[in-house]
């Protein structure tokens, strides 16, 4: 796989990133370590986790830490081969300082993540969600402290809009603080509401590292109209994490599958390749449970969507409305 720049950070990452939200349950320690090693051997140099991840046992306010501990064990003798990302913000306990983007919470949780990950520095530290109670300047100053201490190399944002990213860039320029270099958003053929944010990110050196590019497995072909979900699918294991399946959804899935068959590639690879071809896309975060899923994601990096398919896909899965340009057109 050809490496891509991670925004303006100077870091180069593989176009597929190993997502670890499944680590803990259903993917136990030994299997998760084997999957991580296999991914690295296949050319994936980017690993994404979070301080709250613990597999399907995760719930709002659970203490987390499980996935970070597993990742730490998996990469401790391969650390120089990995660009490591983790996150902070989500609740990790019942107290008022156990969540959010205050300096107290960020700097405390950063030290805990470093310990669990068995490393001295995190390459990409991601603010997991917006925090309406904490001014962005406070958050950026805490991240600046972490950079100056040598505990993180750069920072990114997750689940933030282009408008929020714009405010971060403005504050960074005004106060000489670190610039946001990546944006982790939910994005897939089936979920394109943030499509119009992508050109802004490309213009300002913010690399997109989307999650849910297979929309909880809906874009893998495993779900069939009129049939119950497979026993090993996310819809069977964690039904709240998968969209309701109705005829309108299956109409779209079957149309996408038809185009994938026309292109001669599996729908999983086809869907990932389409996402990877969108503006500012850097690396697709793909959560996996098996080696075969890792291999298929890697294969998707070499797939090219036929040009004549793009308008057909727009008709099947329309992009969000965009104000037309009365001067230049389009």
C-alpha positions in Angstrom: 0.0 0.0 0.0 1.2 3.5 -0.8 1.4 5.6 2.3 -0.5 8.9 2.5 0.3 12.1 4.4 -1.7 12.5 7.7 -2.8 16.1 7.1 0.0 18.6 7.7 1.7 16.5 10.4 4.5 15.2 8.3 3.5 11.6 9.3 2.9 9.0 6.6 0.2 6.4 7.2 -1.2 3.4 5.4 -4.6 4.0 3.6 -6.1 1.4 6.0 -6.0 1.9 9.7 -6.5 -0.9 12.2 -9.5 0.0 14.4 -9.6 -1.6 17.8 -13.1 -1.0 19.1 -13.7 -4.8 19.0 -10.7 -5.6 21.2 -11.7 -7.0 24.5 -15.1 -8.5 23.5 -15.6 -10.2 21.1 -11.8 -10.2 20.1 -9.9 -11.5 23.1 -6.3 -10.6 24.0 -4.5 -13.4 22.1 -6.6 -13.0 19.0 -6.3 -9.2 19.0 -2.5 -9.4 19.3 -2.3 -11.9 16.4 -4.6 -9.6 14.3 -2.4 -6.6 15.1 0.8 -8.4 14.2 -0.8 -9.7 10.9 -2.0 -6.2 10.0 1.5 -4.7 10.5 3.0 -7.5 8.4 0.5 -6.7 5.6 1.7 -3.1 5.5 -0.7 -1.4 7.9 1.3 1.1 10.0 -1.6 3.0 11.6 -3.4 1.8 14.7 -6.4 3.6 16.2 -7.8 3.1 19.7 -9.4 5.1 22.5 -9.2 5.2 26.3 -12.9 4.0 26.5 -12.7 1.1 24.1 -13.3 -2.4 25.6 -15.2 -4.2 22.8 -18.9 -4.7 22.9 -18.9 -4.4 26.7 -18.5 -0.7 26.3 -21.3 1.6 27.5 -21.5 5.3 28.2 -19.4 5.9 31.3 -17.7 2.5 31.4 -14.1 2.8 32.6 -12.6 1.4 29.4 -8.8 1.0 29.0 -9.1 -2.6 27.8 -8.3 -2.0 24.2 -5.4 0.3 25.0 -3.9 -2.4 27.2 -4.2 -5.0 24.5 -2.7 -2.6 21.9 0.2 -1.9 24.3 1.0 -5.6 24.5 0.7 -6.0 20.8 3.0 -3.2 19.7 5.6 -3.0 22.5 8.2 -4.8 20.4 6.9 -3.1 17.1 6.5 0.4 18.3 8.8 1.9 15.7 6.6 0.4 12.9 3.4 2.0 14.1 1.7 5.4 14.0 -0.4 5.2 17.2 -3.6 7.1 17.8 -5.8 7.2 20.9 -8.6 9.4 22.1 -9.8 11.4 25.1 -13.1 13.0 26.2 -15.7 10.3 26.7 -16.8 9.5 30.3 -14.5 7.1 32.2 -16.3 7.4 35.5 -19.1 9.1 37.4 -17.2 12.2 38.6 -17.3 15.7 37.0 -13.6 15.5 36.1 -14.0 12.0 34.6 -15.1 13.3 31.2 -14.7 16.1 28.7 -11.9 18.3 27.4 -10.7 20.2 30.5 -6.9 20.4 31.1 -7.4 18.3 34.3 -9.1 15.5 32.4 -6.9 15.6 29.3 -3.5 15.6 31.1 -4.6 13.0 33.6 -6.1 10.6 31.0 -3.1 11.1 28.8 -0.8 9.7 31.4 -3.1 6.8 32.0 -3.2 6.1 28.2 0.6 6.2 28.0 0.9 3.7 30.8 -1.6 1.3 29.3 -0.1 1.6 25.8 3.4 1.0 27.2 4.8 3.9 25.3 6.4 7.3 26.0 4.6 9.2 23.2 1.4 9.1 21.3 1.7 10.0 17.7 -1.9 11.3 17.3 -4.0 12.3 20.3 -7.6 12.7 19.3 -10.3 14.7 21.1 -13.1 12.2 20.9 -16.2 14.5 21.0 -16.9 18.2 21.3 -17.3 19.4 24.9 -19.7 22.4 25.1 -18.7 23.1 28.7 -15.0 23.8 28.0 -13.7 26.6 25.8 -11.7 25.3 22.9 -8.8 27.6 23.8 -8.5 25.7 27.2 -8.4 22.4 25.4 -5.8 23.6 22.9 -3.6 24.9 25.6 -3.7 21.6 27.4 -2.8 19.8 24.2 0.0 22.4 23.7 1.3 21.4 27.2 1.3 17.7 26.1 3.2 18.5 22.9 5.8 20.5 24.8 6.2 17.7 27.4 6.9 15.3 24.5 3.9 13.1 25.3 2.1 13.6 22.1 3.3 14.5 18.6 0.1 16.1 17.2 -3.6 16.1 17.7 -6.8 15.4 15.8 -10.5 15.7 16.3 -13.3 13.2 16.1 -17.0 13.9 15.5 -16.4 17.6 14.9 -17.9 19.6 12.0 -15.9 21.7 9.6 -17.1 24.8 11.5 -15.7 23.5 14.7 -12.4 22.6 13.0 -12.3 26.1 11.6 -12.5 27.6 15.1 -9.6 25.4 16.2 -7.5 26.6 13.3 -8.3 30.2 14.0 -7.5 29.8 17.7 -4.2 28.0 16.9 -3.1 30.8 14.6 -4.1 33.5 17.0 -2.5 32.0 20.0 0.4 30.1 18.4 -1.1 26.7 19.5 -1.0 23.3 17.8 -3.1 22.9 14.7 -5.6 20.2 14.3 -4.3 17.8 11.6 -6.9 15.1 11.3 -10.7 14.6 11.5 -12.3 11.3 12.3 -15.9 11.3 11.2 -18.6 8.7 10.4 -18.6 8.4 6.6 -19.6 5.8 4.1 -21.6 5.4 0.9 -24.7 5.2 3.1 -23.8 8.1 5.3 -22.6 11.2 3.5 -24.0 14.0 5.6 -20.5 15.4 6.1 -19.5 15.2 2.4 -19.4 19.0 2.0 -16.9 19.3 4.9 -14.3 17.4 2.9 -13.1 20.2 0.6 -12.5 22.5 3.6 -10.3 19.8 5.2 -8.3 19.3 2.1 -7.8 23.0 1.7 -6.5 23.4 5.3 -4.3 20.3 5.6 -6.7 18.2 7.7 -6.6 14.5 6.8 -9.8 12.6 7.1 -9.7 9.2 8.9 -13.3 8.0 8.7 -14.9 5.3 10.7 -18.0 3.2 9.9 -16.9 3.1 6.2 -18.7 -0.3 6.0 -21.7 1.1 8.1 -21.6 -1.6 10.8 -21.2 -4.4 8.2 -24.2 -3.3 6.0 -21.8 -2.8 3.1 -20.2 -6.2 3.3 -23.0 -8.1 1.6 -23.7 -10.3 4.7 -27.2 -9.0 5.2 -29.9 -10.2 2.8 -33.5 -9.1 2.3 -35.9 -11.3 4.2 -33.2 -13.2 6.0 -32.1 -13.0 9.7 -28.7 -11.5 10.3 -25.8 -14.0 10.4 -24.9 -15.2 13.9 -21.5 -13.6 13.8 -22.7 -10.3 12.5 -22.8 -7.0 14.5 -26.6 -6.9 14.0 -26.8 -10.2 15.9 -24.1 -9.4 18.5 -24.8 -5.7 19.1 -28.1 -4.8 17.4 -28.2 -1.3 18.7 -25.0 -0.5 16.7 -26.6 -1.3 13.3 -29.2 0.6 11.3 -32.7 -0.8 11.1 -33.0 -2.9 7.9 -36.0 -2.1 5.7 -36.8 -2.4 2.1 -35.5 1.1 1.2 -32.1 0.2 2.7 -32.0 -3.1 0.9 -32.9 -1.4 -2.4 -29.7 0.7 -2.0 -27.5 -2.2 -0.8 -28.6 -4.4 -3.8 -27.9 -1.6 -6.2 -24.4 -1.0 -4.8 -23.8 -4.8 -4.9 -24.8 -4.8 -8.6 -22.3 -2.1 -9.4 -19.6 -3.9 -7.4 -20.3 -7.1 -9.4 -20.1 -5.1 -12.6 -16.6 -3.9 -11.5 -15.6 -7.4 -10.6 -14.8 -6.8 -7.0 -16.5 -7.7 -3.7 -18.9 -5.1 -2.3 -16.7 -4.7 0.8 -13.7 -3.7 -1.3 -15.8 -1.6 -3.6 -17.4 0.4 -0.7 -14.0 1.0 1.0 -12.4 2.0 -2.3 -15.1 4.6 -3.0 -14.7 6.1 0.4 -10.9 6.2 0.1 -11.3 8.1 -3.2 -13.2 11.0 -1.6 -11.5 14.4 -1.0 -9.0 14.6 1.9 -9.3 10.9 2.7 -6.2 9.6 4.4 -6.8 6.3 6.1 -10.0 4.2 6.6 -10.4 3.0 10.2 -11.6 -0.6 9.8 -12.7 -2.5 12.9 -12.0 -6.3 12.4 -12.6 -9.6 14.1 -10.8 -11.9 11.6 -7.6 -12.0 9.6 -9.8 -12.3 6.4 -11.3 -8.9 7.2 -7.9 -7.3 7.5 -6.8 -8.8 4.2 -9.9 -7.6 2.4 -9.4 -4.1 3.7 -5.8 -4.1 2.5 -7.0 -5.3 -0.9 -9.5 -2.5 -1.1 -6.6 0.0 -1.2 -5.8 -1.2 -4.7 -9.3 -1.0 -6.1 -10.2 1.8 -8.5 -13.9 2.7 -8.9 -14.9 3.0 -12.6 -15.5 6.7 -13.5 -18.9 5.9 -15.0 -20.0 4.4 -11.6 -19.7 7.7 -9.7 -22.9 9.3 -11.0 -24.7 6.1 -10.5 -23.6 5.9 -6.9 -24.7 9.5 -6.4 -28.1 8.5 -7.6 -28.3 5.5 -5.3 -26.8 7.3 -2.3 -27.3 11.1 -2.9 -24.8 13.5 -1.4 -26.2 16.3 0.8 -27.5 19.5 -0.8 -24.9 22.1 -1.6 -25.5 25.7 -2.4 -24.9 26.1 -6.2 -22.3 28.6 -7.3 -24.1 31.3 -9.3 -20.8 32.6 -10.7 -18.7 29.5 -11.6 -21.5 27.0 -11.8 -21.7 23.6 -10.1 
